Amino acid sequence: MLNCVDKEKTYNEIFCIGGPEAVENKRYYEIIGELLGTTVTVTEIPLTGYVEAHPGFAGHLCHRIYDLTKLKETGVPLPSTSLYDGMKETLQL
């Protein structure tokens, strides 16, 4: 964010700030388990009927892919910390 301060192309804009790789939601929780030294068990459930019964969770039933093209075009350095390393660093704070 601090790299945006002196770049006029970033003013009044909204950017995705995901890291350099995309991972499945399952892997996200597995990483948390690894960092906490515990095993994570993910139980998959059938999606048929689930979205209709729980429409508020629809956004969590898909992968989130971040496109950093818009940020790159401003000249701001792109995020380069892996998800694992970023989560590990956050946990150590």
N, C-alpha and C positions, 0 to 999 in steps of 0.2 A: 504494500500500500504506500509505503514511503517513497517508492520509486515513481509514483504517480504525481507527486507534489509539483514537480517542475515540467510536466508534460501536458501541454494544453489539450492535446487530443484525448486525454483521459477525463477532462473536466465534464461534470454532469452526465457521466456514462455509467453503465452497469456492466460488470464483467464476470464471467465464470472464473473462479480461482482454484479449480481442481488441480491436482498434481499431474505429473507426467504420465501416469498410467491409470487405467480404469480397472476396477476389480469387481467381482460379483459381491452382492450384499453378504452372502455366506462367508466369503473370504474376509470381509471387513471384521466380522465377529470372531472368526478364527484368529485373526491377528490380535485382537483384544485379549483373547484367551491365552495366546502364546506369551504376550507381554506380561500378563498377570500370573503366568505359570499354572494355568488350569486348562482343562479340556472343554471345548465348547461343542455341544451337540445341537445340530440344527435338524429339526423335523420338518420335512416338506409336507404341505397340505394341498389337497386338490383346489385349484382355483375356481373350478366350476361352482357357481353359486356364491363364492366367497365375496367377490367384488360387489355383487348385488346386495348381499347381506351387510357388508361393511364398506360402503362407498368412501368413507373417510380415509381408508387405508390404501386406496387405489394407487397413490403415488409411491407407496413402498413395495409394490408388487412388480417392479421393473428395475432395470439397471439404469443408473444415472451416468450418462456419458457427458463429459465436459468438453466444450470446444474453446480452445484458447486462441483461435485465429484473431478475433477482435482485439484481444489484449496484445498479441504479438505485433499487430499493425500499428500500435501506438509507440513502439520502441521500448516498452517496459520489459525488463528481463522476465522470462517465463518461470513459473515455479519449477524447481528441479529436485526437490526433496521427495523421496519415495513415500508412499503412504505408510509403510512399516516404520521407516526412520522418523517420519513426522509424528506418528502416534507414540513411538518410543520416547522421543524427545519431550512430548507433551506430558507423558506419564511421569517423567523424571522431574518435572517442574515443581 
